[in-house]
Amino acid sequence: MASSWLLIENGTVVDGTGAPAAAGTSVLVEGDRIVKIGAEANADAVPRGERLTRIDATGKHVLPGLIDAHCHMTYGESRSEEEIDLYTSPELRTLKAAFHAQKVLRAGVTGISQPGGSYYIGVGLREAINDGIVQGPRMTSAGRYLSTSNSLTDWYPDSVGVPEGSIGVLHNTVDGMKDEVRRQVKNGVDLIKLADSPYGTYQAFTDDEMKIVADLAHQLGKKVTIHARGSSEVDAAVRAGIDWIMHGNVMSDATISRLAESGTPLVPTLLLLANIVDFGPKVLAPAPMRDGMARMLDQTGDSLHRAHQAGVKMAMGTDTGFSVAPYGEWHARELELLMTYAGMSSLEAIQAGTQHGALMLGLDGQVGAIVPGMLADIIVVDGDPVADIKVLQDKRRIETVVKGGVVQVFDETALRRSWPHDRGQAYSVTDLTYDLVYGEPGEAGNGDAHETGNGELDASDAEDLVADLQHRETSARLC
């Protein structure tokens, strides 16, 4: 059977390894693999009679496709935890995830890892993408987060419990945790996700629990990751042998030293925090949440700069899936944030967003770099991301997306629409009191409008709008 060939000619190649850009460089692909780069990559290397597609990349930059190691395809661009967990059927969640996968790929993200989601939708979506039924990035997936009563995803009061549609599943005993690992592995997950405390103010899993889960998952041939924002959780996760760590917002020097020495990658996942802090007023994000996340970002910047200086390996993750981080919109902003909050150069940030994400796809050494022998996941960009990393955030400038040697074709009109999860039933964003209607303007709690001059709700109304759990709001205040 004749091979198919792809020749990307005369571009400036940023290969994802951290090496400087190489201008006037061509890349030759046979089937799904890169075979030649540079002077040897030309049409003469293609056997006569075999099909060749040519892309003129003159004046363009050629990069590996981005890898988002923290992308939640089942979240449905929800505005609240209740929308994520309760209001949309498994059938619709699955269809919406398949639709949204196209948006992610169109943004130049050719690989994702889903560290937790509802049901086994991620497993099904992965298989549909692999079989060519759904257009989307390469994908690995966890099942539901493994939680304790003190950790992320046990959101609701005990009288409600943990709904079947929740992104988390509750186990407070080692036997229960081991049972859950076995069930998830049976159902086809690539990795197990542990959910420690929401904002890193304490350690929700014991050291022994982490190690037992990690050891069992590894015995069964699977990887393990963890939501760990605080120093104690990160340190315990490293000692437990967890394969990569999400967040690491607040870390001591000792924890950073252990993390660097272990070689365990860190996925800081700054986008959700930064979008709420920087753009939250545009979507009326609650003021207490914005303030808490701003304080967390300040502390994160200190921790990540020290971690970067210590040689901690970092990968790109975005927490995409929320209404404030919708699919296909903001993935590449994480690279800008790694430069700001970790002190990376643009080449280092690109490496974090490409080569360093290969582990999370189960393809370490096979994807994430433009090197002969690698899988041909490539993007052609109108602009220079080394000089200005922000060009990757503009989908219009990502002119060509190649996955596995195949140039992707998108229905641009269809991908402009939104298909979120069912919305929660809200009657207002504040209480309609007598004083609100008839009180004197300017008095606290009175008057017609509870807005600032730019259309933003004030802090008291924002608290009403979020209707968040008390323990989450308290945990956000890390000062």
Secondary structure, 3 states (H helix, E strand, C coil): CCCEEEEEEEEEECCCCCCCCEEEEEEEEECCEEEEEHHHCCHHHCCCCCEEEEEECCCCEEEECEEECCECCCCCCECCHHHHHCCCCHHHHHHHHHHHHHHHHHCCEEEEEECCCCCCHHHHHHHHHHCCCCCCCEEEEECCEEECCCCCCCCCCCCCCCCCCCCEEECCCHHHHHHHHHHHHHCCCCEEEEECCCCCCCCCCCHHHHHHHHHHHHHCCCEEEEEECCHHHHHHHHHHCCCEEEECCCCCHHHHHHHHHHCCCEECCCHHHHHHHHHHHHHCCCHHHHHHHHHHHHHHHHHHHHHHHHCCCECCCCCECECCCCCCCCCCHHHHHHHHHHCCCHHHHHHHCCHHHCHHHCCCCCCCCCCCCCECCEEEECCCCCCCHHHHHCHHHEEEEEECCEECCCCCCHHHCCCCCCCCCCCCCCCCCHHHHHCCCCCCCCCCCCECCCCCECHHHHHHHHCCCHHHHHHCCCC
